[in-house]
Amino acid sequence: MGVTKHDIRNGIRDGVGRFKREVTASFTKEELGALCSELDVTATDSPVASTTKMRQQIRVAVGVAEAVSEAETGSFSKQELETIAEAIGVVPVAGDEPDPLF
């Protein structure tokens, strides 16, 4: 089995200083905020942007969409996650699970 969406998300989480997850889960608002910071995304309508707006801005920052108004609003596809990982210099690996706590 190759690299999964879960593996790519964990690679991205690690790349922006967040904890990897054992279970498959979309990015949290805090993780999206850390990713925006890593990509120097600063344009928001308010001090606390919505997850939808952050996803759109990330898509524009990595070249998946031309403009925020044209960007998809939902969760990232595997191809989009691969593009994001490449943009922040992360090389995802299969079976990327968190280190044991003890």
C-alpha positions in Angstrom: 0.0 0.0 0.0 1.3 3.4 -0.9 1.2 6.8 0.8 -2.4 7.6 2.0 -4.2 10.9 2.6 -3.7 10.2 6.3 0.1 9.8 5.8 0.2 13.1 3.8 -1.8 15.0 6.4 0.5 13.6 9.2 3.5 14.7 7.2 2.0 18.2 6.8 1.1 18.3 10.5 4.7 17.4 11.4 6.0 20.0 8.9 4.1 22.8 10.5 4.9 21.8 14.1 1.7 20.0 15.0 1.2 16.5 16.4 0.6 13.6 14.1 -2.7 11.7 14.6 -3.2 8.0 15.0 -6.6 8.1 13.3 -7.6 9.6 10.0 -9.0 13.1 10.5 -9.3 16.4 8.6 -7.2 19.3 9.7 -8.4 21.2 12.7 -8.7 25.0 12.7 -5.5 25.3 14.6 -3.7 23.0 12.1 -5.0 25.0 9.2 -3.9 28.2 11.0 -0.4 26.8 11.4 -0.4 25.8 7.7 -1.5 29.3 6.7 1.3 30.7 8.8 3.9 28.4 7.1 2.6 29.5 3.7 2.6 33.2 4.7 -1.2 33.4 4.1 -2.2 36.6 5.9 -5.2 37.8 4.0 -8.3 37.3 6.1 -11.6 39.1 6.5 -11.3 38.9 10.3 -8.7 38.1 12.9 -10.0 34.6 13.2 -10.7 33.2 9.7 -13.1 30.4 9.2 -11.8 26.9 8.2 -13.5 27.3 4.8 -11.7 30.6 4.2 -8.4 29.2 5.3 -8.8 26.2 3.0 -9.5 28.5 0.1 -6.5 30.7 0.9 -4.2 27.6 1.1 -5.4 26.4 -2.3 -4.5 29.8 -3.8 -1.2 29.9 -2.0 0.0 26.6 -3.4 -1.4 27.2 -6.9 -4.4 24.9 -6.8 -6.8 27.8 -7.5 -6.3 31.2 -9.1 -8.4 33.2 -6.7 -10.1 32.7 -3.3 -13.5 33.2 -4.9 -12.8 30.3 -7.3 -11.3 27.9 -4.8 -13.2 24.9 -3.5 -14.3 25.1 0.2 -14.3 21.5 1.3 -11.6 19.1 2.6 -8.5 18.7 0.5 -8.2 15.9 -2.1 -5.2 13.6 -2.1 -3.7 15.5 -5.1 -4.2 18.9 -3.2 -2.5 17.4 -0.1 0.4 16.3 -2.2 0.7 19.8 -3.7 0.6 21.4 -0.2 3.2 19.0 1.2 5.5 19.9 -1.7 4.9 23.6 -1.1 6.1 23.3 2.5 8.9 20.9 1.7 7.5 17.7 3.2 8.0 14.3 1.7 5.2 12.1 3.1 6.0 8.4 3.9 3.7 5.4 4.1 2.7 4.4 7.6 3.4 7.9 9.1 2.1 7.4 12.6 2.9 9.3 15.8 5.8 8.2 18.0 4.8 6.3 21.1 4.3 8.4 24.2 6.5 6.1 26.2 
